[in-house]
Amino acid sequence: MKTTTDSTSPQKQTPKRIGFVSLGCPKALVDSERILTQLKTEGYEIAPDYDQADMVVINTCGFIDSAVQESLDTIGEALNENGKVIVTGCLGADSDKVLAAYPEVLAVSGAHAYEEVMSAVHKHLPAPHDPYTDLVPPQGIKLTPKHYAYLKISEGCNHSCSFCIIPSMRGKLSSYPIGDVLQEAENLANAGVKELLVVSQDTSAYGLDTKYRTGFWQGRPIKTHIQQLTEALGDLGIWVRMHYVYPYPHVDNLIPLMAEGKILPYLDIPFQHASPSLLKAMKRPAHAEKIITRLQKWREICPDIVVRSTFITGFPGETEEDFQMLLDFLQEAQLDRVGCFTYSPVDGASANDLANPVPDELKEERLERFMEVQADISTSKLAKRVGTRMVVLTDDTEDNLTIARSYADAPEIDGQVLIEGIELEPGQFVEVDITNSSQHDLWGTLVNSE
């Protein structure tokens, strides 16, 4: 008897697999998560390596020369190992540079170009006919551990800092609708996320481009403004940590929310320098003397507040007097967490045309002096925590040790709290008695857990 195939019955398809490489900052990571979420929604599988992938998507970084080179090297590696590569992200905004190095890439697009990426994937690796939407959780696909996630609230930036080309790659400020942002935050909290890290190019400017338009969340009106956003996020009952906060005057209104425990008493403010002449050359909207006064007021309102920042040494025209101003600022400001980088020219940045470039050896020498001063400050501040009790969030374990973080520590950039003698599952809030300290980290013993 001859058998026939019922054309109406579903046919099992071989899943299409996408390899994905995400480079750069947390804002780029959020872009990657959104692309991955869409890929999964349409039925694509995510391959663990080049060999098992039918195609590779690379989300690149193009902020400084070393990041550009890392991105180009990664594209070359993917082409050698797989052969079918789509490029997106900040470096993709300079498509000529990518195509000059690797003309065989299938497609190139800029930052947060979700539709362009998906169109290129569809063209070169058509999607399965039936989407598997039930495989995608409400919070989407995340590249971070399950207990914390980045919440991006806007794209682009309105500043024109002379050392930066981000606006040319990511465009002007474009704030996400506040209802969408809060819904995403709620989905993450419901999925078990214990910590939200709020990020953008300029978090303080959220809503400026929309004239702080009123949106809606849970049926109530709410302004597209950083204060109203943080107040609402504070109602979720999880840690909320603020990053990339320019010190605009209205940032002062966030400090009482920290004192009340609505959001973490933690501010990440990129000061970059303290010399008025260099800040002017950098086109930075800040003045060191005003910052000191505001820091004092913030600490009066919220004594537990932790402030982290980043700085640049060796910017063109930096004199020894300018650098000494920076060291004096460090001593007076007593910042809790600090990162520092030597100035690196970036293609397209106006700072490249400034006079009196600083020799590389002098840049490095100043960086070392800077870090020595900050190391003493950090060591002293952390030593004062010995003998106190802190709530920490567990991240990982190793060899009878739990690696955790306090409210003072953002993942991957700040210090850790090491709990000795026990291995706890990640994503738990526990109390720890602090027993020891170093330049960057704390050690402690477990009190109890939730």
Secondary structure as UniProt FT lines:
FT   TURN            7..8
FT   STRAND          17..22
FT   HELIX           26..41
FT   TURN            42..43
FT   STRAND          45..47
FT   TURN            51..52
FT   STRAND          55..60
FT   HELIX           65..81
FT   STRAND          85..89
FT   HELIX           91..93
FT   HELIX           95..101
FT   TURN            103..104
FT   STRAND          107..108
FT   TURN            111..112
FT   HELIX           114..124
FT   HELIX           133..135
FT   TURN            138..139
FT   TURN            146..147
FT   STRAND          148..152
FT   STRAND          154..155
FT   TURN            162..163
FT   HELIX           166..170
FT   STRAND          174..175
FT   HELIX           178..190
FT   TURN            191..192
FT   STRAND          195..199
FT   HELIX           203..205
FT   TURN            206..207
FT   HELIX           208..210
FT   STRAND          214..217
FT   TURN            218..219
FT   STRAND          220..223
FT   HELIX           226..233
FT   HELIX           234..236
FT   STRAND          239..242
FT   HELIX           249..254
FT   HELIX           255..259
FT   TURN            260..261
FT   STRAND          266..268
FT   HELIX           276..282
FT   HELIX           288..301
FT   TURN            303..304
FT   STRAND          306..313
FT   TURN            316..317
FT   HELIX           320..333
FT   STRAND          337..342
FT   TURN            347..348
FT   HELIX           350..353
FT   HELIX           360..383
FT   TURN            384..387
FT   STRAND          389..397
FT   STRAND          401..405
FT   TURN            407..408
FT   TURN            411..413
FT   STRAND          417..420
FT   TURN            426..427
FT   STRAND          429..437
FT   STRAND          442..449
//
